[in-house]
Amino acid sequence: MTRTPLLLSAALLACAALPARAQAPAGASASAVPTRAAPTLTLDGARRAVAGVEREAARLSRTFCVVVVARGGEVVAVARQDGVLPAICDVARAKARTAARYGRPSRAWAELLGRGNAGALATLPDMFAVEGGVPVLAGDVVVGAVGVSGASAAQDGLVAEAGAAAIR
């Protein structure tokens, strides 16, 4: 066996580990590349949402799971209160992702479903049409969402709204 394939493999792996650099098109400076700074949901904001949910949960004497997601549905924070089953957090995450990715409260989709639009909703990816997911806005831009589960859908929605309001 020769050493050439081994050395070539090692060289390819070393090149793959180098950081990628974005390059401007030929003849354009890097500053000419159009960019836009978009508002984002921070970890601090997600923690404030969790605190808002915990305050409302205490007021209602209920326990919940809260999941805060970024605009694309990526989880930023999760809090599962004592006694809440782990599967409930999956439901809260689905509600949050629906609100973040579609920019509307999950309740809006539940209402649409209640009016007999199941066929249309069934074709939408990442759709969870149950109240309890509320988008978080920075101005008119969706930056994330709060999803809550653990009680009735109406209570989940009320508590999620309290979490979203704690960020605003």
N, C-alpha and C positions, 0 to 999 in steps of 0.2 A: 504494500500500500504506500502510495506517495504522500508527501506532506503538502502538496499543492492544494488539494481540495480543502484540507483542514485550515491552511493559512488563508485561503480565499474566504472560507466561511467566517473565520475570525475577523477578517477585514470588513466583511459585509455587516457583521454584528456591530463592530465599532462604529461604522458610518451610520447605522440606524440609531445609535445612541446619541448622536450629535443633535443639538437643538435645531429645529427647523426655523428658518428665517423667512418671513414674508418679504417678497420683493415687489417693488413698484413696476408697472409696465415699462418697457423700453422707452426711454426719452422722458419719463415722468419722474419727478422727485417723490420721495416717500411722503412728504407733506401734502402732495397733490392727490393722494389716494383718499376718496371720500369716506368719511367715518361719521358716526353719530353716537354720542354718549347717551345711553339709555338708562333710566332710573332702574335700580335693582332693590330687591328686598334683602335687607341685611340680617345677620344673625341676631343683632340687637333688636331689630324690629320683630323678628320671629319670637324672641323671648318675651317681648311685650305682649304679643298676641296670646302666647301661652298663659301669661299672668292674667290677662283679661278673661280668658276662658276659665281659669281657676277661680277667679272672683265670682263670676256668674254661676259656676257650678256650686260653689259654697252657698250662694244666695238661694239656689234651688234645692240644696241638700241632695245633689245627685253627683255621680261620678261619670267621667267621660274620658275618651281618648281624643287628643287634638293632634292634628298633623298640619304643619305649615309648609307650604311648597313655594318654590320660585315660579316664575312665569311659565316655564316649560314643563312644570310638574315635578321637578326634582325636589326631594325632601330637604328642608332646611332645619326643621325641628320636629320632634315627636315627644309628647308627654302622655303617658298612660297612668291615670290615677289608680290608686290602690283598689283592687277588686275588679277592675275592668278586664275582661277576657282579651287575650292578644288578637284574636280575629276581629275584634271591634276596631282596632287600629287600621286594619286593612280596609274596612268600610270608610273610616274617616279619611284615609289617604285617597281612596277613589273619589270621594266627594270633593276633596280639595283639588285633585287633578282636573276634574270636570270643570270646576269653577275657574281655575287658572287658565286652562287651555282653551276654553270656549268664551271666557270673559263675561260669564253670566252666572248668577247663583244657581246651584244645582236645583233649587226649588223651581226655577223657571222651566227646567226640563221636565221635572216631575209634573208640573201643571200641564205642559204640552202633552205628555204621555197620558194624563188623565182625560184629555180631550180626544183621545183615540188616535194618536199619531205614533203608535208603536213601531210601525214599519219604517218610517223615516228615521226614528231614533236608533233603531237596531243597526243601521248601516254606519253610524258615527263611531269612530274609534275612541277608546277611553271614555265612554259615556256612562255615567252613573246617575240616573235620574231620580235621586232621592234627596229631600231637603237636608241641609247641613253643611253645604260648601258655599263659601262666600268669597268673591274675588277681593283682592286688596289693590287699590288704585293709588297711583302717584299722579295727581292731576287727572288726565283722562287715559292714562296708560296703565294697563294691568301689569303689576309687578309680581304677583303671586296670589295665594289664596289660603284661607283657613278652612280646614275640614274637621268636623266634630261628629262623633257618634257615641252612643251610650244610653240614650233615652228615646223618647218618641221623636219622630222626624221634626215636628214643630219645635220641640225643646232643643234639639240639635241645631236647628237653624237659628234660634234665638241666641244660643251660646256661641255659635260661630260668628254671628254678627257682633257680639261683644268682643270677641277676639280680634276681629278685623278693625273694629272701632278703636281698640287700644293702640293700633299702629298709626292711625291717621293723625 
